[in-house]
Amino acid sequence: VAKDLALDLPALQDRGVRLVSEGGTQYFGLHGKTGHLVTAERIDREQLCRLVEKCVLRCEVIIEGEM
C-alpha cells in the first residue's frame, strides 16, 4: 500500500492511513514496519461466501489530507 501510494512509512502514519472493510469486520490491516497489506484475522471463505463461486472482500484505504 505504501509503495502504491508513493508514501514512505512515516508519511503513512502522519496521514492517518487506515483500512475500512465492509460489514464492520476488519479483515485487513497495514503492517506497521513495511506498509504491506496483511490479513488482520483468519478469513474463512466457506463462512463468508458459502455458495458463491467468486468470493470478493472489499476494503477502502482512507487517507487524511490531500494526495
C-alpha atoms as a printed R data frame, in Angstrom:
   type eleno elety resid chain resno       x       y      z
1  ATOM     1    CA   VAL     A     1   0.000   0.000  0.000
2  ATOM     2    CA   ALA     A     2   2.819   2.392  0.897
3  ATOM     3    CA   LYS     A     3   4.552   1.714 -2.428
4  ATOM     4    CA   ASP     A     4   1.311   2.032 -4.441
5  ATOM     5    CA   LEU     A     5   0.581   5.403 -2.815
6  ATOM     6    CA   ALA     A     6   4.216   6.535 -3.232
7  ATOM     7    CA   LEU     A     7   4.452   7.239  0.508
8  ATOM     8    CA   ASP     A     8   7.149   6.218  2.937
9  ATOM     9    CA   LEU     A     9   6.264   4.625  6.273
10 ATOM    10    CA   PRO     A    10   6.421   7.833  8.363
11 ATOM    11    CA   ALA     A    11   4.088   9.521  5.858
12 ATOM    12    CA   LEU     A    12   1.560   6.677  6.234
13 ATOM    13    CA   GLN     A    13   1.456   7.249  9.972
14 ATOM    14    CA   ASP     A    14   1.438  11.061  9.682
15 ATOM    15    CA   ARG     A    15  -1.521  10.987  7.280
16 ATOM    16    CA   GLY     A    16  -3.507   8.587  9.459
17 ATOM    17    CA   VAL     A    17  -3.826   5.956  6.717
18 ATOM    18    CA   ARG     A    18  -6.263   3.221  7.694
19 ATOM    19    CA   LEU     A    19  -8.270   0.438  6.084
20 ATOM    20    CA   VAL     A    20 -12.030   0.061  6.396
21 ATOM    21    CA   SER     A    21 -13.802  -3.181  5.446
22 ATOM    22    CA   GLU     A    22 -17.453  -3.698  4.553
23 ATOM    23    CA   GLY     A    23 -19.716  -5.039  7.266
24 ATOM    24    CA   GLY     A    24 -17.713  -3.796 10.221
25 ATOM    25    CA   THR     A    25 -15.292  -6.744 10.435
26 ATOM    26    CA   GLN     A    26 -11.682  -5.727  9.848
27 ATOM    27    CA   TYR     A    27 -10.228  -8.453  7.633
28 ATOM    28    CA   PHE     A    28  -7.205  -6.416  6.539
29 ATOM    29    CA   GLY     A    29  -4.647  -4.124  8.082
30 ATOM    30    CA   LEU     A    30  -1.379  -2.373  7.301
31 ATOM    31    CA   HIS     A    31   1.872  -3.872  8.536
32 ATOM    32    CA   GLY     A    32   3.488  -1.144 10.646
33 ATOM    33    CA   LYS     A    33   7.074  -1.791  9.569
34 ATOM    34    CA   THR     A    34   6.575  -2.472  5.856
35 ATOM    35    CA   GLY     A    35   3.334  -0.743  4.817
36 ATOM    36    CA   HIS     A    36   2.142  -4.010  3.249
37 ATOM    37    CA   LEU     A    37  -1.497  -5.067  3.169
38 ATOM    38    CA   VAL     A    38  -1.936  -8.003  5.564
39 ATOM    39    CA   THR     A    39  -4.839 -10.074  6.838
40 ATOM    40    CA   ALA     A    40  -5.923  -8.942 10.286
41 ATOM    41    CA   GLU     A    41  -7.555 -12.248 11.147
42 ATOM    42    CA   ARG     A    42  -8.287 -15.666  9.690
43 ATOM    43    CA   ILE     A    43 -10.609 -15.460  6.673
44 ATOM    44    CA   ASP     A    44 -12.993 -18.406  6.249
45 ATOM    45    CA   ARG     A    45 -14.185 -18.439  2.634
46 ATOM    46    CA   GLU     A    46 -16.899 -21.033  3.272
47 ATOM    47    CA   GLN     A    47 -18.384 -18.945  6.055
48 ATOM    48    CA   LEU     A    48 -18.257 -15.655  4.134
49 ATOM    49    CA   CYS     A    49 -19.285 -16.719  0.647
50 ATOM    50    CA   ARG     A    50 -20.934 -20.112  1.065
51 ATOM    51    CA   LEU     A    51 -22.303 -20.978 -2.391
52 ATOM    52    CA   VAL     A    52 -20.867 -18.026 -4.296
53 ATOM    53    CA   GLU     A    53 -18.234 -19.064 -6.852
54 ATOM    54    CA   LYS     A    54 -16.357 -15.753 -6.848
55 ATOM    55    CA   CYS     A    55 -15.614 -14.546 -3.323
56 ATOM    56    CA   VAL     A    56 -14.644 -10.863 -3.067
57 ATOM    57    CA   LEU     A    57 -13.813  -8.887  0.082
58 ATOM    58    CA   ARG     A    58 -13.694  -5.151 -0.400
59 ATOM    59    CA   CYS     A    59 -11.923  -2.604  1.713
60 ATOM    60    CA   GLU     A    60 -11.180   1.105  1.406
61 ATOM    61    CA   VAL     A    61  -7.947   2.918  2.134
62 ATOM    62    CA   ILE     A    62  -8.686   6.146  3.991
63 ATOM    63    CA   ILE     A    63  -6.025   8.881  3.887
64 ATOM    64    CA   GLU     A    64  -6.278  12.154  5.771
65 ATOM    65    CA   GLY     A    65  -5.311  15.220  3.753
66 ATOM    66    CA   GLU     A    66  -4.944  15.692  0.018
67 ATOM    67    CA   MET     A    67  -2.929  13.438 -2.251
